[in-house]
Amino acid sequence: MSSISEEQREALWKWRWLGWRKSTPAFKASLVLLAAAAVWIVVQLVRG
């Protein structure tokens, strides 16, 4: 089991969500690009 309580987990989730909602479009775009790059790398590694 996780060592954090349900309240802490919920607070962390809300903090992350609020951070995403208040972030700039450029920050969001950079996260999307990083995620796409990570997916591409995993695909390349799986394909061999």
Secondary structure as GFF3:
##gff-version 3
##sequence-region A 1 48
A	DSSP	alpha_helix	6	22	.	.	.	ID=ss1
A	DSSP	alpha_helix	25	47	.	.	.	ID=ss2
###
